[in-house]
Amino acid sequence: MSDGYWETVIGLEVHVQLATDSKIFSGSATAFGASPNSQANAVDLAMPGMLPVLNEKAVRYAVMFGLAIEAEIGRRSVFDRKNYFYPDLPKGYQISQFDHPIVGRGQVQIQLADGSSREIGVTRAHLEEDAGKSLHEDFHGMSGIDLNRAGTPLLEIVSEPELRSAEEAVAYLKTIHSIITYLGISDGNMAEGSMRCDVNISLRPRGEEAFGTRAEIKNVNSFRFVEKAIQVETERQMDILEDGGSVVQETRLYDADRNETRSMRSKEVANDYRYFPEPDLLPVEIDEGYIETLRESLPELPAAKRQRFESEYALGSYDASVLSAERALADYFEAVAACGDAKSAANWVQVELLGALNKSELSMSDCPVPAAELATLIERINDSSISGKIAKQVFDILWSEGGSVDAIIEAKGFKQVSDTGALEAMVAEVIDANPDQVQQYLAADEGKRKKLLGFFVGQIMKASRGQANPKLVNEILAANLDSAS
């Protein structure tokens, strides 16, 4: 059988840590990086008699997400106890939502590399608390428990099983990441665990409706690892099926070092968790006024911003998608585009700025070049104060040393030579110094002359240390060479 015989069926369960100052059911802080067990109070430790109190901001953030994906908002949602034993779960159960989640069915639009788009259904998004963390590295055959994360508010976003490739899954995950960061409900920092996902994968013969047996890959925490995990798990299941075997329903772990998935345990089903309504929390009831107030507070979302960038700034779909993917980047681009040249702004932001950020492994929040200075840099190219080549030198100085564009141009003597008298003298000097090339130019046809003209331009730019105005140089050169005939 060929790969074309099988269809991959993928669903993602994305866990988003909500950007609240305190936990979902207690007043403990949620800051990342605190020393173990320094952010766990009596409620988080499940001490007798301690009762949970719901954090309203977590509810607000969940509803904002639901509105952003045009989902059904649960006017009455219920918290449930999800029972299981694990050392980092002090209560012996997790407070989650089951039959009545706060966010119901919605959808997101994903953009693929070939320019096409797909609508992916979201089954639900529900609130729950995170568990603690088991630490195995430093205890010599024992495990330590850090309960700082216990009770951290999570929004679990469950997709329909409508993704069909690793590329689509990554595009979906990036879209969710973009939405939550635009809304400001999470920082989306995957390295710190603010966003992670479980990947459900199964295979079926192409054209069949019945799903195959799925495996769930737990806690994948980067876009690249999601892509690789799906690829290797798809190959694993394909090999099993084509050898006549059966895929086992189980939970697996992706090992990035070995680029493989490994079995963790058999996959639980809902009955195993003995869900029942949380008796210590009342149902959450939301009225229309609350929902409408939040709807009016929503910012312009990524899809709308992308469309506006295409229409307002005449950007192509690819450029608009890149520049609108992250709110901080989109805001930066618009500030640069205030120079009046959106196309140049898009090029400088995507090539020079993002290139420098990636090379230095920095995020937009750490960008050392103010948007206003990059806008000024583009203005200085357009008003012929400096050439594009010199502009890159100015950008490098802005990046490494700071300062202002105009001050750097002045201090370094970068201002472009546009004085026709000075340029006439340079042109005459280069023509006199290269008689052989002049004769070749005069003897050449029009097509060859353009190429030879580049030689003379290069000599003049070299003599002027790149500061001669290229447009004027070309005009003066052509006039002087033609008159020499």
C-alpha angles and dihedrals in degrees: 000000000000128000086255090068093067130065119205116223115199134181126178130211105199118197112204121190107221117229097240121141092230137031125278096255104017142040096249117127122254100205115143121243101026118148113272116287094358092116101048122099133185093282092052090047091052094235114181115276095016113135129199121243116198119240107230093205090063089055091048093051092049092052091048090055091048091052091048092058093041091244132159110268115219106237086194118028128176133210118224138193114245103199123212137127121242128145094241093052104079097186094051088237138062121229105232139137126260123160097016111038123179093239123042133185119343140142143230130205115228126200119216129206093253091060095257123124136208135196113231120195122232111212096197146319119220138181122242142152124257122237125235125260131259115220118205106164106080105033104079102233095342134085130234124212123220112191097185090109094044106115096013107149115253132184109206111205114197120197127206112254089259102117114105107184144023088255092056092045092053091046090052092048092049090050091053089047091051093050096049094047093046089052090048091228092123138011088227092217102165094184089060094043096253088130127022135148146211114223120213113199134179136157131223134174108273111265096025120118100204115092122237124232110288135218121206120219108205131220104354107178110190138049091238093051091049089055094047094043091054092048096051095041091050090052091047093052092044091054091050094049095044090051088056096256132127128244113239119226102240147130115261137187126224114229107203094190093058095028092229140110120240131198116256105171143323112288115262122221127213093267090060090064096054093220116203133160114282104251094202095059129063119225113272112243120193125190130210093254091059091049095047092049090055092044090056091050096056115117124228102288128225097261093050092045091050091053091047092050089054094050103033099039099026092236123161118250093256095051091044091051093050095046095046098044094089123038095218091051093047091051091048092050092051091051090052092045088060084085086080097246106093095171093056090043091054091048095048094046095047100040109028102024101039090040091056092044092051092046091051093040091235131144127226090262088063096046109136096199114082114225091234091059093050088050089052090049091056090047090054090053092049095048089050094244089128137007125246090253093053089045090064089055090050090050091052090053091047089051098047104030108017122217130123129302095236093047092050092049090050097044095046096042090238097145110131118249107240098154104122093209093056091045092049089056092050092048092049091050094051093046091050091049095052110046094152093056090046090056091047089051093050092048095047129093121246095270093051092044091063090056093047090047087062089062092057092044089052092052092051093047089050092050091049093045089243094303101110114106102253095207093053091042091056092048095048093043094051092048094048095045093047091050090052089067 
